[in-house]
Amino acid sequence: RPGQDFVQAIESRLSECAVMLAVIGRDWVNARDLAGSRPLDEPFDFVRLEMAAALARPNVLVVPVLVEGAAMPSAAELPENLKPLIRRHAVSIRDETWDGDVDRLVNVIESAISMRDPSRADAPISGARLWVAAALAVVIVRLLIFNGNRSRTGGDNAGARGGRATGGGAGRGGRA
C-alpha cells in the first residue's frame, strides 16, 4: 500500500507465514545494481531484510529453491545475517524433472503448513499445488526471459535480481 513501511509489512507477513521460498539462480550472489553494487551487501536492501527476518524466525521454514542448476552459495559469499541460509536443505527445480521437483517442493510446503496448523493436514490442497506450480512457473519463465534478453545485450549483470516466488515470503533469484 502507498505509504506503508516496508519493514513493518515484512514483519506482518512473516508472522502469518509458515514457509518462505528463496529462489536462487547462478547470478543471485553476484547480482549488481545499476551502480555496480551487490544488493546483498546493502544492509537496507528489502530482499535481504525479508530473507534475514525469515531466517531469524524459528516458526518460518526458509526453503532455498535452486533453479536451472544453481548451487547453494558459500558462507563467504553471504552477509552475516544471511549465513544461516547455508544450513538449509535446498530443493532443485530442473526442466528435465519439473513435475517431480515441484511435487517434492509442494510436499515440503504442505508438511510445514500441517505442522503449524494440524487442523489443515487433511484439508484438500489441490488448489495449493496449482498455485505453487504456477508461481514457480512464472518465476522460472521470468528468469529465462531476463537471461535471454541479457545475453542478447551483452550479458551485463545489472538488474540480475530476477524473480520472486512467494510462499508467504519472497526470495531473490537471478539466472539459474
Secondary structure, DSSP 8 states (H G I E B T S, - for coil): -TT--HHHHHHHHHHH-SEEEEEE-TTTTT-B-TTS--GGG-TT-HHHHHHHHHHT-TTSEEEEEEETT-----GGGS-GGGGGGGGS--EEE-STTHHHHHHHHHHHHHHHHHHH-GGGTTS--HHHHHHHHHHHHHHHHHHHHHHHHHHHTT---BTTT----BSBSB------
